[in-house]
Amino acid sequence: MKKILALCIALLLIFAVVGCGDETPKGDDVLKLNFYVMYKGEQVKVGVEAKDIIPKLGEYKSEDGEACGTNEKDVIYTLSGIEIETHVSGESEIIRQIKIIDDSQTTVEGITIGSTRDEVIAAYGKVYTEGSSGAIRYEGDASAIEFHFGSSGNVSNIYIKRR
């Protein structure tokens, strides 16, 4: 009888540790993700060379600006539905922020301008930090995604930023 009881306890412990592995990442697992936008079939993410992705995205407008207190520059590329901000240093131009600017573009999880707070949390999970303005921020390994809410309570801005 003691052997059967010991075997049952051992099996329960194994199932408790292993669990079920077929769920999409939520909660603590969201911290392991890196965030990006799919645009015209291309994965656009922060931390990569702009020259490797911008030419593949089609027509855009660009605006150069001086990086704060340096001889380097920032460039903002405006496309349909998104803005891509880069930082130029020497020969390198790295994407450092992606902003979804209207409801024609969604995140990979289906969130867009106008989505509700509840929809954001249902899509990305309950492990987030909340800013003083009520924005929700999810942290990934190399990037973070922020959802800002307007006076209507719905998403007004979405940013994917380099960490």
C-alpha positions as CSV (number, residue, x, y, z in Angstrom):
1,M,0.0,0.0,0.0
2,K,2.9,2.4,0.8
3,K,4.4,1.7,-2.6
4,I,1.2,2.6,-4.4
5,L,0.8,5.8,-2.4
6,A,4.4,6.7,-3.1
7,L,3.9,6.0,-6.8
8,C,0.8,8.2,-6.9
9,I,2.6,11.1,-5.2
10,A,5.5,10.7,-7.6
11,L,3.2,10.8,-10.6
12,L,1.3,13.9,-9.3
13,L,4.6,15.7,-8.8
14,I,5.7,14.8,-12.4
15,F,2.5,16.2,-13.9
16,A,2.7,19.3,-11.7
17,V,6.2,20.0,-13.0
18,V,5.7,19.1,-16.7
19,G,2.2,20.5,-17.2
20,C,0.6,21.0,-20.6
21,G,2.8,22.6,-23.3
22,D,0.5,23.4,-26.1
23,E,-0.8,26.9,-25.0
24,T,0.3,30.2,-26.6
25,P,2.6,32.3,-24.5
26,K,0.8,34.3,-21.8
27,G,1.6,35.6,-18.4
28,D,5.3,35.0,-17.5
29,D,6.0,33.5,-20.9
30,V,5.3,36.8,-22.6
31,L,8.6,38.0,-21.2
32,K,10.5,35.7,-23.5
33,L,9.0,37.2,-26.7
34,N,10.3,39.8,-29.0
35,F,7.8,42.0,-30.6
36,Y,7.5,43.0,-34.3
37,V,5.1,44.0,-37.0
38,M,4.4,42.2,-40.2
39,Y,4.3,44.6,-43.1
40,K,3.8,43.5,-46.7
41,G,4.9,40.0,-45.7
42,E,8.1,41.3,-44.0
43,Q,8.9,41.0,-40.3
44,V,9.8,44.5,-39.1
45,K,11.5,44.5,-35.7
46,V,13.8,46.8,-33.7
47,G,17.5,46.3,-33.4
48,V,18.1,45.4,-37.0
49,E,19.8,47.3,-39.9
50,A,17.3,49.5,-41.7
51,K,19.0,48.9,-45.0
52,D,18.0,45.2,-44.7
53,I,14.2,45.9,-44.4
54,I,13.2,49.4,-45.5
55,P,13.7,48.9,-49.2
56,K,11.4,45.8,-49.1
57,L,8.5,47.8,-47.7
58,G,7.5,49.9,-50.7
59,E,6.9,53.6,-50.8
60,Y,7.8,55.8,-47.9
61,K,8.5,59.3,-46.9
62,S,11.6,60.0,-44.8
63,E,12.5,62.9,-42.4
64,D,15.9,63.4,-41.0
65,G,16.6,64.9,-37.6
66,E,19.6,65.5,-35.4
67,A,20.0,62.9,-32.6
68,C,20.0,64.6,-29.2
69,G,23.3,66.4,-28.6
70,T,25.4,64.4,-31.1
71,N,26.7,64.6,-34.7
72,E,24.6,61.6,-35.5
73,K,21.1,61.6,-36.9
74,D,17.7,60.0,-36.5
75,V,15.5,59.2,-39.5
76,I,11.7,58.6,-39.4
77,Y,10.2,56.6,-42.3
78,T,6.5,57.0,-42.7
79,L,4.6,54.2,-44.5
80,S,1.0,53.4,-44.7
81,G,-0.1,52.6,-41.2
82,I,3.4,52.7,-39.5
83,E,6.3,54.9,-38.7
84,I,9.8,53.4,-38.3
85,E,12.4,55.5,-36.4
86,T,16.0,54.7,-36.9
87,H,19.3,55.9,-35.5
88,V,22.3,56.5,-37.8
89,S,25.8,56.2,-36.5
90,G,28.6,56.0,-39.0
91,E,27.7,53.5,-41.6
92,S,25.0,51.8,-39.4
93,E,21.3,52.7,-39.3
94,I,19.5,50.7,-36.7
95,I,15.7,50.5,-36.3
96,R,14.9,51.6,-32.7
97,Q,11.2,52.2,-32.7
98,I,8.1,51.2,-34.7
99,K,4.8,53.1,-34.2
100,I,1.5,51.9,-35.5
101,I,-0.3,55.1,-36.5
102,D,-3.7,54.0,-37.7
103,D,-6.1,51.1,-37.7
104,S,-4.9,49.8,-41.1
105,Q,-2.0,48.0,-39.3
106,T,-2.3,45.5,-36.4
107,T,0.2,43.9,-34.1
108,V,0.9,40.2,-34.7
109,E,-1.6,39.5,-32.0
110,G,-4.3,41.4,-33.8
111,I,-4.4,44.6,-31.7
112,T,-4.8,48.0,-33.5
113,I,-5.7,51.6,-32.9
114,G,-9.1,51.5,-31.3
115,S,-8.8,48.1,-29.6
116,T,-9.9,48.0,-26.0
117,R,-7.8,47.6,-22.9
118,D,-9.4,44.2,-22.3
119,E,-8.6,43.1,-25.8
120,V,-4.9,44.0,-25.2
121,I,-4.7,42.1,-22.0
122,A,-6.5,39.1,-23.5
123,A,-4.0,39.1,-26.4
124,Y,-0.8,39.7,-24.4
125,G,-1.5,38.5,-20.9
126,K,-1.7,39.9,-17.4
127,V,2.0,40.4,-16.8
128,Y,2.7,44.0,-17.7
129,T,3.8,47.3,-16.2
130,E,1.5,50.2,-16.2
131,G,2.7,53.8,-16.6
132,S,1.4,56.8,-14.8
133,S,-0.6,57.8,-17.9
134,G,-2.3,54.3,-17.9
135,A,-0.2,52.9,-20.7
136,I,0.5,49.2,-20.7
137,R,4.0,47.9,-21.4
138,Y,5.1,44.3,-22.1
139,E,8.8,43.5,-22.0
140,G,10.5,41.0,-24.3
141,D,14.1,39.9,-24.5
142,A,15.2,42.6,-27.0
143,S,12.1,44.7,-27.4
144,A,9.1,46.1,-25.6
145,I,5.6,46.9,-26.8
146,E,3.6,49.8,-25.3
147,F,-0.1,50.5,-25.7
148,H,-1.3,54.0,-24.9
149,F,-5.0,54.8,-24.4
150,G,-6.9,57.9,-25.3
151,S,-9.8,59.6,-23.5
152,S,-12.2,57.0,-25.0
153,G,-10.3,54.3,-23.1
154,N,-9.3,52.6,-26.4
155,V,-5.8,52.2,-27.8
156,S,-4.6,55.5,-29.3
157,N,-0.9,54.6,-29.9
158,I,1.2,51.5,-30.2
159,Y,5.0,51.5,-29.9
160,I,7.5,48.7,-30.3
161,K,10.8,49.9,-28.8
162,R,14.3,48.6,-28.5
163,R,15.2,47.7,-24.9
